Amino acid sequence: MDRDLVEVELDETLPGRAPRRSRVPLAAAVGILAVVAVVLQGSGHTPAPDPPAPTETSAPTRLAGATIAPSLAEPWQVLWEVPGTVLDVGDTVLASTPDGTGVVGLAADGRAAFGPAAVGTLCSPSGRGVVCLPGPDGERVVRAISGTGSEVTFTPDGVPQAWWVQDGDVVTVAKDGETLVVQRWTPPGRRGVSWTYRSSDPVVAPASYPFSVEHSDTWVRVGGTHSVTVDLLTGREIPDASAASPARATLPKALLGLNDRSVPGLAVISDGDTVLVDGRWHYPAPAHLIVGGMILVGSGSLAAYDVASGMLRWETAGSGAFSDGALIGLVESGTRTDLVARDPEYGDILWTVPLPDCAVYRGITSAGAVLDGCGRVLLVGPGGDDLTSRAPGPG
C-alpha cells in the first residue's frame, strides 16, 4: 500500500448496505477527521480523554487479620520499659503491677492509661482483657477488666473453696450450706455460656478441710461425702470424666494471624496441634503469618514454607513473629536473644538488635513489639520518636 494512502470506512447509512471502504490520500483523511472532530464538538459530544498512565507503587500489600507492625526497614530500639509482667496485648498493653498482682493499662508511650486496678489479686488473660481472682483472705469478688479499664464483677454463690481461669472464663467451686455449687462465668464480650450447677444431694466435706477438687480442661471432680463430676462445657453432672464434652480449644478454627493475600483464596485451618494449608500441607501449629507467598509456623522453632510447593525455605529458633507487609520481624533465641528482620522468601537477615536473654515476645502494637523480660515490660520499635524521653509506666 502507498504510504500516502490510508484506508477509511464510510458508513453509507443505507439499510441493508455494508459500510464501504475507500483508499483516500493521507492529507484528505486528516481533513476528514478534523471535520468530524469539529462536528462532534459542535453537537455537544466531547471525545473521551486518554486513560491515565499506570503508576508504580512500592507500598506493601495491606495485611489482614491482626495488627500490622511499624516499618522494619531500619533497625528498632527499646523505646521504654516498666516493671511488671505482660498479661494481654491489644490497643492498650495490660500488665501486672511490680509485685505481680493487679493490672495496669499502658499506652503507646508507656504511661499508665488506667490503673493500677485489682491490686493484691492475681489476674489472667481473658479475651481482650483480664480476669482477677480474689486472694484466699480477700473478698469473694471476681473482676473482669477490659483493655479500656472498664470493670465488671461477679460474686460466686456460697463460700468459694477453689477457683481458676479456664479458657478466659472463671470456674468456681463453693459450698452453700450442704449443697455443692459449681459455676462457670463468661465475662461480657466473650463467646461462651455461663452456667451454675447445684448438687441435688448434700455433698459435705469435713469442717477441717475443703472439698477435694480435681479438674482438667473439660471436667471438674469434687469429692466430699461422695464424688461429683461436672462437664465444664455444659455444667451438667456426668458419670465420669470420659463422658465430658470436647474442649473448646480442640475444635477446628480459622487462621487468625496476618495474611498479605499473596495467595488468593488460600484456606488455612488449625486443630491446635497442626496447621492444614489448602487441604494439602500439614505443618506444626501455630500459624503466625502469611507474607510474600510464605507461611510461618511453629513454636520455639519457627519455619517458613512456600505455600505453593509446600517446601521448607528457612527456619530459626524464636518466640514470636510479626510483619510490616514487606519484611518479617522475629524475636530469635539461639546462643543469645535478638530482634531480627528477615526477607520472607529466603530468610536473609537485614538487621539484628540484641535483647535481654530473658526477653519473650508477647504481641505487636502499632508502636512496636511488646516483650516480657525478667520482670519488666519492654516496647521495641522504630527510633526517631520522642517516646524514649518520656517517663514510662506507673512507677
TORMI-790441 format. One record per residue (C-alpha): x, y, z negated; residue number from 0. Coordinates in steps of 0.1 Angstrom, whole numbers, plus 5000, padded with zeros to 4 digits. Example, Ala and Ser with C-alpha at 12.3 -4.5 7.8 and 13.67 -1.06 7.14 Angstrom:
<rs>
@px=5123 py=4955 pz=4922 i=0 .
@px=5137 py=4989 pz=4929 i=1 .
</rs>
This chain:
<rs>
@px=5000 py=5000 pz=5000 i=0 .
@px=5011 py=5035 pz=5008 i=1 .
@px=5025 py=5052 pz=4977 i=2 .
@px=5005 py=5084 pz=4986 i=3 .
@px=4972 py=5065 pz=4987 i=4 .
@px=4951 py=5052 pz=4958 i=5 .
@px=4921 py=5030 pz=4956 i=6 .
@px=4889 py=5045 pz=4941 i=7 .
@px=4855 py=5031 pz=4935 i=8 .
@px=4825 py=5052 pz=4947 i=9 .
@px=4790 py=5045 pz=4933 i=10 .
@px=4765 py=5050 pz=4961 i=11 .
@px=4736 py=5049 pz=4936 i=12 .
@px=4716 py=5030 pz=4961 i=13 .
@px=4697 py=5000 pz=4946 i=14 .
@px=4709 py=4966 pz=4959 i=15 .
@px=4742 py=4980 pz=4973 i=16 .
@px=4775 py=4972 pz=4958 i=17 .
@px=4799 py=5000 pz=4950 i=18 .
@px=4822 py=5009 pz=4979 i=19 .
@px=4860 py=5010 pz=4975 i=20 .
@px=4879 py=5035 pz=4997 i=21 .
@px=4915 py=5044 pz=5001 i=22 .
@px=4920 py=5081 pz=4999 i=23 .
@px=4950 py=5104 pz=4998 i=24 .
@px=4965 py=5108 pz=4962 i=25 .
@px=4960 py=5145 pz=4963 i=26 .
@px=4924 py=5141 pz=4972 i=27 .
@px=4919 py=5116 pz=4944 i=28 .
@px=4934 py=5140 pz=4919 i=29 .
@px=4910 py=5167 pz=4932 i=30 .
@px=4880 py=5143 pz=4928 i=31 .
@px=4890 py=5135 pz=4892 i=32 .
@px=4893 py=5172 pz=4885 i=33 .
@px=4859 py=5179 pz=4899 i=34 .
@px=4844 py=5150 pz=4878 i=35 .
@px=4860 py=5164 pz=4847 i=36 .
@px=4845 py=5198 pz=4853 i=37 .
@px=4811 py=5184 pz=4860 i=38 .
@px=4812 py=5163 pz=4828 i=39 .
@px=4823 py=5193 pz=4808 i=40 .
@px=4796 py=5215 pz=4822 i=41 .
@px=4770 py=5188 pz=4815 i=42 .
@px=4779 py=5187 pz=4778 i=43 .
@px=4799 py=5155 pz=4779 i=44 .
@px=4834 py=5155 pz=4763 i=45 .
@px=4859 py=5129 pz=4773 i=46 .
@px=4868 py=5106 pz=4743 i=47 .
@px=4900 py=5116 pz=4726 i=48 .
@px=4931 py=5094 pz=4728 i=49 .
@px=4932 py=5069 pz=4699 i=50 .
@px=4956 py=5078 pz=4671 i=51 .
@px=4990 py=5063 pz=4672 i=52 .
@px=4995 py=5034 pz=4647 i=53 .
@px=5015 py=5043 pz=4617 i=54 .
@px=5040 py=5021 pz=4598 i=55 .
@px=5039 py=5018 pz=4561 i=56 .
@px=5064 py=5002 pz=4537 i=57 .
@px=5039 py=5001 pz=4508 i=58 .
@px=5034 py=4965 pz=4494 i=59 .
@px=5001 py=4948 pz=4498 i=60 .
@px=4980 py=4956 pz=4468 i=61 .
@px=4979 py=4927 pz=4443 i=62 .
@px=4946 py=4914 pz=4429 i=63 .
@px=4937 py=4896 pz=4397 i=64 .
@px=4958 py=4913 pz=4370 i=65 .
@px=4979 py=4943 pz=4361 i=66 .
@px=5004 py=4954 pz=4387 i=67 .
@px=5039 py=4962 pz=4374 i=68 .
@px=5056 py=4995 pz=4379 i=69 .
@px=5082 py=4997 pz=4407 i=70 .
@px=5110 py=4972 pz=4404 i=71 .
@px=5132 py=4990 pz=4430 i=72 .
@px=5155 py=5003 pz=4403 i=73 .
@px=5168 py=4987 pz=4370 i=74 .
@px=5145 py=4990 pz=4340 i=75 .
@px=5154 py=5000 pz=4304 i=76 .
@px=5140 py=4997 pz=4269 i=77 .
@px=5116 py=5027 pz=4266 i=78 .
@px=5106 py=5021 pz=4230 i=79 .
@px=5104 py=4996 pz=4202 i=80 .
@px=5085 py=4993 pz=4169 i=81 .
@px=5083 py=4969 pz=4140 i=82 .
@px=5057 py=4941 pz=4143 i=83 .
@px=5046 py=4912 pz=4165 i=84 .
@px=5026 py=4913 pz=4197 i=85 .
@px=4990 py=4900 pz=4193 i=86 .
@px=4975 py=4910 pz=4227 i=87 .
@px=4985 py=4930 pz=4258 i=88 .
@px=4959 py=4950 pz=4277 i=89 .
@px=4954 py=4987 pz=4283 i=90 .
@px=4964 py=4990 pz=4247 i=91 .
@px=4991 py=4968 pz=4232 i=92 .
@px=4978 py=4952 pz=4200 i=93 .
@px=5005 py=4944 pz=4174 i=94 .
@px=5007 py=4934 pz=4138 i=95 .
@px=5020 py=4959 pz=4112 i=96 .
@px=5056 py=4955 pz=4100 i=97 .
@px=5046 py=4930 pz=4073 i=98 .
@px=5029 py=4907 pz=4098 i=99 .
@px=4993 py=4915 pz=4088 i=100 .
@px=4966 py=4937 pz=4102 i=101 .
@px=4966 py=4952 pz=4137 i=102 .
@px=4976 py=4985 pz=4153 i=103 .
@px=4969 py=4996 pz=4188 i=104 .
@px=4999 py=5010 pz=4207 i=105 .
@px=4995 py=5034 pz=4236 i=106 .
@px=5019 py=5036 pz=4266 i=107 .
@px=5043 py=5059 pz=4248 i=108 .
@px=5045 py=5036 pz=4217 i=109 .
@px=5024 py=5058 pz=4195 i=110 .
@px=4995 py=5044 pz=4175 i=111 .
@px=4963 py=5047 pz=4195 i=112 .
@px=4944 py=5034 pz=4164 i=113 .
@px=4951 py=5017 pz=4131 i=114 .
@px=4965 py=5001 pz=4113 i=115 .
@px=4934 py=4982 pz=4105 i=116 .
@px=4926 py=4950 pz=4085 i=117 .
@px=4959 py=4953 pz=4067 i=118 .
@px=4965 py=4923 pz=4045 i=119 .
@px=4947 py=4898 pz=4067 i=120 .
@px=4961 py=4876 pz=4094 i=121 .
@px=4950 py=4884 pz=4129 i=122 .
@px=4949 py=4862 pz=4161 i=123 .
@px=4942 py=4870 pz=4197 i=124 .
@px=4906 py=4867 pz=4209 i=125 .
@px=4900 py=4877 pz=4245 i=126 .
@px=4907 py=4914 pz=4249 i=127 .
@px=4911 py=4919 pz=4211 i=128 .
@px=4919 py=4901 pz=4178 i=129 .
@px=4900 py=4884 pz=4150 i=130 .
@px=4913 py=4889 pz=4115 i=131 .
@px=4906 py=4863 pz=4088 i=132 .
@px=4903 py=4871 pz=4051 i=133 .
@px=4931 py=4861 pz=4027 i=134 .
@px=4925 py=4834 pz=4001 i=135 .
@px=4917 py=4860 pz=3974 i=136 .
@px=4901 py=4887 pz=3997 i=137 .
@px=4865 py=4894 pz=4006 i=138 .
@px=4850 py=4868 pz=4028 i=139 .
@px=4845 py=4890 pz=4059 i=140 .
@px=4859 py=4882 pz=4093 i=141 .
@px=4867 py=4912 pz=4115 i=142 .
@px=4868 py=4913 pz=4153 i=143 .
@px=4887 py=4943 pz=4166 i=144 .
@px=4887 py=4953 pz=4203 i=145 .
@px=4915 py=4969 pz=4223 i=146 .
@px=4899 py=5003 pz=4217 i=147 .
@px=4898 py=4998 pz=4179 i=148 .
@px=4861 py=4992 pz=4176 i=149 .
@px=4852 py=4967 pz=4149 i=150 .
@px=4825 py=4941 pz=4144 i=151 .
@px=4823 py=4920 pz=4112 i=152 .
@px=4810 py=4885 pz=4104 i=153 .
@px=4802 py=4872 pz=4069 i=154 .
@px=4800 py=4834 pz=4068 i=155 .
@px=4772 py=4817 pz=4048 i=156 .
@px=4782 py=4802 pz=4015 i=157 .
@px=4816 py=4801 pz=3999 i=158 .
@px=4843 py=4795 pz=4026 i=159 .
@px=4866 py=4766 pz=4020 i=160 .
@px=4885 py=4768 pz=4053 i=161 .
@px=4886 py=4789 pz=4084 i=162 .
@px=4906 py=4791 pz=4116 i=163 .
@px=4906 py=4806 pz=4151 i=164 .
@px=4896 py=4782 pz=4178 i=165 .
@px=4899 py=4795 pz=4215 i=166 .
@px=4894 py=4830 pz=4202 i=167 .
@px=4863 py=4821 pz=4182 i=168 .
@px=4862 py=4818 pz=4144 i=169 .
@px=4853 py=4785 pz=4127 i=170 .
@px=4844 py=4784 pz=4090 i=171 .
@px=4837 py=4755 pz=4066 i=172 .
@px=4818 py=4766 pz=4035 i=173 .
@px=4798 py=4753 pz=4005 i=174 .
@px=4763 py=4768 pz=4000 i=175 .
@px=4752 py=4751 pz=3968 i=176 .
@px=4754 py=4714 pz=3976 i=177 .
@px=4750 py=4720 pz=4013 i=178 .
@px=4778 py=4719 pz=4038 i=179 .
@px=4778 py=4748 pz=4062 i=180 .
@px=4800 py=4748 pz=4094 i=181 .
@px=4798 py=4779 pz=4116 i=182 .
@px=4814 py=4790 pz=4149 i=183 .
@px=4813 py=4827 pz=4156 i=184 .
@px=4819 py=4841 pz=4191 i=185 .
@px=4829 py=4878 pz=4189 i=186 .
@px=4810 py=4902 pz=4211 i=187 .
@px=4823 py=4904 pz=4247 i=188 .
@px=4835 py=4868 pz=4247 i=189 .
@px=4819 py=4840 pz=4266 i=190 .
@px=4806 py=4813 pz=4242 i=191 .
@px=4778 py=4803 pz=4218 i=192 .
@px=4777 py=4810 pz=4181 i=193 .
@px=4761 py=4782 pz=4160 i=194 .
@px=4755 py=4771 pz=4124 i=195 .
@px=4754 py=4736 pz=4112 i=196 .
@px=4739 py=4727 pz=4078 i=197 .
@px=4741 py=4692 pz=4064 i=198 .
@px=4707 py=4675 pz=4058 i=199 .
@px=4721 py=4657 pz=4027 i=200 .
@px=4742 py=4672 pz=3999 i=201 .
@px=4779 py=4670 pz=4007 i=202 .
@px=4796 py=4676 pz=3974 i=203 .
@px=4833 py=4679 pz=3966 i=204 .
@px=4847 py=4678 pz=3930 i=205 .
@px=4849 py=4713 pz=3915 i=206 .
@px=4887 py=4708 pz=3910 i=207 .
@px=4894 py=4709 pz=3948 i=208 .
@px=4877 py=4719 pz=3980 i=209 .
@px=4863 py=4697 pz=4008 i=210 .
@px=4889 py=4677 pz=4027 i=211 .
@px=4889 py=4693 pz=4062 i=212 .
@px=4904 py=4678 pz=4094 i=213 .
@px=4899 py=4693 pz=4128 i=214 .
@px=4910 py=4692 pz=4165 i=215 .
@px=4901 py=4714 pz=4194 i=216 .
@px=4868 py=4695 pz=4198 i=217 .
@px=4856 py=4684 pz=4164 i=218 .
@px=4858 py=4690 pz=4126 i=219 .
@px=4855 py=4663 pz=4100 i=220 .
@px=4846 py=4673 pz=4064 i=221 .
@px=4849 py=4649 pz=4035 i=222 .
@px=4831 py=4651 pz=4002 i=223 .
@px=4808 py=4625 pz=3987 i=224 .
@px=4805 py=4613 pz=4023 i=225 .
@px=4821 py=4623 pz=4056 i=226 .
@px=4805 py=4645 pz=4083 i=227 .
@px=4819 py=4651 pz=4118 i=228 .
@px=4806 py=4681 pz=4138 i=229 .
@px=4811 py=4688 pz=4175 i=230 .
@px=4829 py=4722 pz=4178 i=231 .
@px=4813 py=4730 pz=4212 i=232 .
@px=4776 py=4723 pz=4203 i=233 .
@px=4775 py=4724 pz=4165 i=234 .
@px=4758 py=4691 pz=4163 i=235 .
@px=4766 py=4662 pz=4140 i=236 .
@px=4782 py=4633 pz=4158 i=237 .
@px=4790 py=4597 pz=4147 i=238 .
@px=4828 py=4601 pz=4151 i=239 .
@px=4855 py=4622 pz=4169 i=240 .
@px=4852 py=4601 pz=4201 i=241 .
@px=4817 py=4615 pz=4207 i=242 .
@px=4829 py=4651 pz=4208 i=243 .
@px=4824 py=4673 pz=4239 i=244 .
@px=4854 py=4680 pz=4261 i=245 .
@px=4875 py=4710 pz=4250 i=246 .
@px=4868 py=4742 pz=4270 i=247 .
@px=4905 py=4745 pz=4279 i=248 .
@px=4903 py=4712 pz=4300 i=249 .
@px=4876 py=4725 pz=4323 i=250 .
@px=4889 py=4735 pz=4358 i=251 .
@px=4891 py=4772 pz=4363 i=252 .
@px=4902 py=4796 pz=4390 i=253 .
@px=4937 py=4811 pz=4390 i=254 .
@px=4936 py=4845 pz=4373 i=255 .
@px=4972 py=4855 pz=4380 i=256 .
@px=4984 py=4881 pz=4405 i=257 .
@px=4978 py=4874 pz=4442 i=258 .
@px=4990 py=4897 pz=4470 i=259 .
@px=4967 py=4879 pz=4495 i=260 .
@px=4997 py=4870 pz=4517 i=261 .
@px=4979 py=4836 pz=4523 i=262 .
@px=4943 py=4844 pz=4531 i=263 .
@px=4916 py=4820 pz=4518 i=264 .
@px=4941 py=4802 pz=4495 i=265 .
@px=4923 py=4780 pz=4469 i=266 .
@px=4942 py=4776 pz=4436 i=267 .
@px=4927 py=4758 pz=4406 i=268 .
@px=4942 py=4746 pz=4373 i=269 .
@px=4931 py=4720 pz=4348 i=270 .
@px=4955 py=4734 pz=4322 i=271 .
@px=4984 py=4709 pz=4329 i=272 .
@px=4987 py=4711 pz=4367 i=273 .
@px=4980 py=4736 pz=4395 i=274 .
@px=4964 py=4724 pz=4427 i=275 .
@px=4970 py=4746 pz=4458 i=276 .
@px=4948 py=4743 pz=4489 i=277 .
@px=4939 py=4708 pz=4479 i=278 .
@px=4974 py=4696 pz=4489 i=279 .
@px=5002 py=4707 pz=4465 i=280 .
@px=5003 py=4698 pz=4428 i=281 .
@px=5026 py=4720 pz=4406 i=282 .
@px=5032 py=4722 pz=4368 i=283 .
@px=5009 py=4748 pz=4351 i=284 .
@px=5005 py=4777 pz=4346 i=285 .
@px=5005 py=4796 pz=4379 i=286 .
@px=5019 py=4831 pz=4374 i=287 .
@px=5016 py=4849 pz=4407 i=288 .
@px=5015 py=4846 pz=4445 i=289 .
@px=5037 py=4871 pz=4463 i=290 .
@px=5052 py=4870 pz=4498 i=291 .
@px=5038 py=4835 pz=4505 i=292 .
@px=5054 py=4821 pz=4474 i=293 .
@px=5036 py=4808 pz=4443 i=294 .
@px=5055 py=4810 pz=4410 i=295 .
@px=5046 py=4783 pz=4385 i=296 .
@px=5057 py=4766 pz=4353 i=297 .
@px=5065 py=4773 pz=4317 i=298 .
@px=5101 py=4775 pz=4304 i=299 .
@px=5113 py=4765 pz=4339 i=300 .
@px=5099 py=4789 pz=4365 i=301 .
@px=5098 py=4776 pz=4401 i=302 .
@px=5089 py=4794 pz=4434 i=303 .
@px=5073 py=4772 pz=4461 i=304 .
@px=5065 py=4781 pz=4497 i=305 .
@px=5027 py=4779 pz=4498 i=306 .
@px=5026 py=4769 pz=4535 i=307 .
@px=5050 py=4739 pz=4532 i=308 .
@px=5050 py=4731 pz=4495 i=309 .
@px=5088 py=4732 pz=4494 i=310 .
@px=5107 py=4745 pz=4464 i=311 .
@px=5126 py=4777 pz=4473 i=312 .
@px=5142 py=4786 pz=4439 i=313 .
@px=5138 py=4782 pz=4402 i=314 .
@px=5151 py=4796 pz=4369 i=315 .
@px=5146 py=4794 pz=4331 i=316 .
@px=5123 py=4821 pz=4317 i=317 .
@px=5094 py=4831 pz=4296 i=318 .
@px=5073 py=4851 pz=4320 i=319 .
@px=5069 py=4867 pz=4354 i=320 .
@px=5052 py=4898 pz=4369 i=321 .
@px=5053 py=4917 pz=4402 i=322 .
@px=5050 py=4952 pz=4418 i=323 .
@px=5038 py=4937 pz=4450 i=324 .
@px=5073 py=4936 pz=4467 i=325 .
@px=5096 py=4921 pz=4441 i=326 .
@px=5093 py=4897 pz=4411 i=327 .
@px=5104 py=4905 pz=4376 i=328 .
@px=5113 py=4878 pz=4351 i=329 .
@px=5125 py=4875 pz=4316 i=330 .
@px=5151 py=4848 pz=4321 i=331 .
@px=5167 py=4828 pz=4293 i=332 .
@px=5198 py=4809 pz=4303 i=333 .
@px=5230 py=4814 pz=4284 i=334 .
@px=5216 py=4848 pz=4275 i=335 .
@px=5183 py=4866 pz=4279 i=336 .
@px=5180 py=4891 pz=4308 i=337 .
@px=5153 py=4911 pz=4326 i=338 .
@px=5159 py=4902 pz=4363 i=339 .
@px=5144 py=4915 pz=4395 i=340 .
@px=5143 py=4889 pz=4424 i=341 .
@px=5133 py=4887 pz=4460 i=342 .
@px=5102 py=4865 pz=4461 i=343 .
@px=5112 py=4844 pz=4491 i=344 .
@px=5148 py=4835 pz=4484 i=345 .
@px=5152 py=4844 pz=4448 i=346 .
@px=5181 py=4868 pz=4454 i=347 .
@px=5189 py=4889 pz=4423 i=348 .
@px=5186 py=4926 pz=4429 i=349 .
@px=5195 py=4937 pz=4394 i=350 .
@px=5199 py=4924 pz=4358 i=351 .
@px=5193 py=4942 pz=4325 i=352 .
@px=5204 py=4924 pz=4292 i=353 .
@px=5178 py=4919 pz=4265 i=354 .
@px=5180 py=4907 pz=4229 i=355 .
@px=5184 py=4870 pz=4229 i=356 .
@px=5152 py=4866 pz=4209 i=357 .
@px=5131 py=4886 pz=4234 i=358 .
@px=5100 py=4868 pz=4247 i=359 .
@px=5077 py=4881 pz=4275 i=360 .
@px=5041 py=4888 pz=4263 i=361 .
@px=5025 py=4907 pz=4291 i=362 .
@px=5026 py=4936 pz=4316 i=363 .
@px=5011 py=4971 pz=4314 i=364 .
@px=5011 py=5000 pz=4339 i=365 .
@px=5041 py=5013 pz=4320 i=366 .
@px=5062 py=4982 pz=4319 i=367 .
@px=5067 py=4947 pz=4303 i=368 .
@px=5059 py=4941 pz=4267 i=369 .
@px=5082 py=4918 pz=4247 i=370 .
@px=5084 py=4902 pz=4213 i=371 .
@px=5119 py=4905 pz=4199 i=372 .
@px=5129 py=4894 pz=4163 i=373 .
@px=5100 py=4911 pz=4146 i=374 .
@px=5099 py=4941 pz=4169 i=375 .
@px=5076 py=4950 pz=4198 i=376 .
@px=5095 py=4963 pz=4229 i=377 .
@px=5084 py=4980 pz=4261 i=378 .
@px=5108 py=4977 pz=4290 i=379 .
@px=5101 py=4998 pz=4321 i=380 .
@px=5115 py=5021 pz=4348 i=381 .
@px=5135 py=5050 pz=4334 i=382 .
@px=5134 py=5087 pz=4343 i=383 .
@px=5104 py=5093 pz=4319 i=384 .
@px=5103 py=5111 pz=4286 i=385 .
@px=5090 py=5080 pz=4269 i=386 .
@px=5124 py=5073 pz=4254 i=387 .
@px=5124 py=5106 pz=4235 i=388 .
@px=5090 py=5101 pz=4218 i=389 .
@px=5087 py=5090 pz=4182 i=390 .
@px=5071 py=5055 pz=4186 i=391 .
@px=5048 py=5034 pz=4165 i=392 .
@px=5032 py=5035 pz=4131 i=393 .
@px=5065 py=5036 pz=4112 i=394 .
</rs>
